[in-house]
Amino acid sequence: KLNASIPESAKDEAIKKVLRSFIQNQIVDNQQFHKFLVEGVPVEYRKDSGIKGDFVKLVDFENPEKNEFLAINQFTIIENKYNRRPDIILFINGLPLVIFELKNPAEEKATITDAFQQLKNYKDQIPSLFRFNEILIISDGIQTEAGTMSLNRDRFMPWKSINGKIHETGVSLEILCKGMLNKETLLDLIKNFIVFEKEETLNKKLGAYHQYNAVNKALTSTIKATRGDKKAGV
């Protein structure tokens, strides 16, 4: 439906590109998929006696409701000798883009750091899942934080806002789900607030809630100013 004007053969080729891992480096491979996700998958096909270049869209970022969103609990992944079931995976149009690892707050020894370590184990045990991952979420029922597959534990951050309003109290997991994982915000984050930066190694960074809110307010103010008094502010 997102690519109605593109021939089936070209769409099939796009699917093969999405599923095929080109590089034996997890973060570089993930960067390549992220580019496909945000920009579309480049394809060529014959049209009007010539070759036409085009892009197959994986997600409709402009119209969130036109995508299929699915949350699956205990989705089984079998890879190599491992059989693993991440707590929750969020799929958009069949792509596993967000992974949750949840620890029971009633278990004294089960901490949010244990949740982070479990995701780290998954990266080694079921690496094919992480080609497609955009965001990782860890929670012990009291603390809930989000990050990416390349970040250390101390770089995971809570999400404390819903529709731009800050919530200092309340259930952290509920606030993150409502504020960060509503369809519009999640797609905006994936498209505009994830960046790959080369430092000592390649790092994938995710905008925090205050950065997300500030940038979008600045954009709104600037657009308004260009149509009015031309004063956008700092």
N, C-alpha and C positions, 0 to 999 in steps of 0.2 A: 504493500500500500504506500510506503514511503518513496518507492522508486518505480512508480507505475509506467514511466516512459522509457525505462531501461530494459533491454532484452533479457530474457531469462538466462541465457548463456553468460552474459556479463555479470548478472547477480550471482550465479553459481560460482564464477571465478572469484568474486568478492568474498564469498563465504569461505572458499579455500584459502584465500589470503589471510582472513581473520583467524582461522583455526590453525594455520601453519606457523610453527615457531621457527624463525629464521636464525636466531642468534643464541648461542649457548651462554647467555648472560641474562639472568632473570630480570634485572632492572632495565637493561637496554631493550629486552624483548617487550617488557611492559610499556616502555616509552613508545615503541613502535605501534602497539595496539592502541594506546591513548591517542596517538595521532590519527589512526583510522577512525576511532570513535568520535573525535571532535571535528575532524575535517572531512570525513568520508573516505571510502576505499577507492583509490584510483583504478579505473577500468578503461578498456578500449573496445569498441565494437564497430562493425561496418554499418554505415548509413549513407544513403544517397551516393553510392559508388565510391565512397571514401571511408577513412578511418576516423571515428569520432572519439575524443577523450572525454571522460565524464567521471563523476564520483557517486558511489553507492552509499546512501545514508544508512547508518545503523540505528540512529535515534533522531527523533524530531525534537530538537531543542526549543524551537519556537512555540510548539503546541504540546505541552507536557501530556495532556489528556489523550493524545493520539498514540501514545506508547502503551505497552503492556507492562505493568508492574506486578511482581510476584515475590512474596516472602515465603521461603521454605525452611521449615524446621527439620534439623537432622537429615539433610540431603547427603546421600551416600556417595563418596568418591573413592574409587579403587584405582590405585596407581602403584606400579611395581609390586611390592609385597605388602603394601599398606592398604587398610580399609578404614577410612576416616569419615566422620560425620560432623562437620562444623555446626555450631549451635543454630545459627540462622544465616542464610544467604539471601540477599536481595538481588533478584534478576530484573533487568530491564530489557525487553524484547529478546528474552532468552539468554542474555549475557550476564554472568555472575559478577556484578560490579561492587557489591558491598558484603563484607563478611563480619559477623558478630561472634565474639567469644564471651560467654556469660558465666560467671561463677556465682554459686549460691551464697547469699549473705549469711545464711544460717550456719554455714561451715566456717568455723573460725580460721582454719588454715588455708582456705581458698581465697586468695587475694586477687586484686586487679593485675598485679604483676604476674601472677600465675596465668591469667588470661592472655597477657602479652606473650609469655613464654610458649603457651600452647599454639598461638598463631605462628610464632617463629618456628616451632616444630613442623607445622603444616607446610611452611615454605620449603622445607627440606624433603618432607615425605610425599606431598601431593603438589609438586611445583607447577603442574599445568594449570591449576586453578588460578595461580597468581599472575599468569599472563594477562588475565582479564580484570584483575582487581584494581579498583580505584580508591576505595576507602576501607580502612579497618576500624572496627569499634570494639572496645573492651569495657567490661563492667563487672563489678562485684556487688551490684545492687545499691551501693552507697555512692561510689564514684563511677562515672562513665566518661570515657575519653575516646577521641578519634584521632587517627593518624594515617600514615601510609606505610607501605611494605618496606621502605628504605630507612624509616626513622627509628632512632633509638627510643627506649621507653620514656625518657625524660622529655621527649619532644611531642608526645601525645597530649592532647589538650581537651578540656571539657567544652561543651557547647551550651551557652547560658542564655540564649535569646530565642524568642518565638515572635516572628513577624517584626523583628527589630526591637522588641521590648525585652529588657534584661530581667531574668528571673534568678535571684540569688538564693532563693529557697525553693524547695519542692523536690520531687523525685527526679534525680539527674537523668535517668534513662528515658523517662517520659518527656522531659524537656528537650533532650537531644533528638528523640524521634519526631516530635512535633515541629521543632525548630529547624533541624538540619535535614531531616529525611522526608519532609513533605515533597511532593513531586516537583514543584517549581524550583524550590531551593536546591534540592539535590542535583537536578540537571544544570542549574546555574553554577553550582560549585564545580561539577565535573568539567564543564566547558570553559569556565573563566577563572577559576580559583585554584587550579592545580598547575604546578610548574615543575619542570625538571631542571636542576641546576648542577653544573659541574663544579665540585669543590675538590677535595682530595679524591673523592669518588662521586659518581652520579647520584644525586639525591632527588627524591620526589617529595615536593612540599605542598601542603594543603593550607589554604587560608583559614585563620581562626575566626570565630564568630564576630569579634569586634572589627577585624579587618574587612570581613564580608559586608557588614552593615555600613561601615564608613565609606567603602568604595562605591557601593550602590547609591548611598545618599549623595556622594560627590557627583556621580554620573547624572542622577536625577536633577541636581542643582544646575549642573553645566548645561544640560539639554534645555532646561527651563530658561536659563539665562540667554542662550543663543536665540531663543524665540522672543525674548522680552528686552530687559534693560541691559543686557550684555554683561552683567556683574555676576560672575560665578563664585566669587569668594576664593579663599586659599585652597 
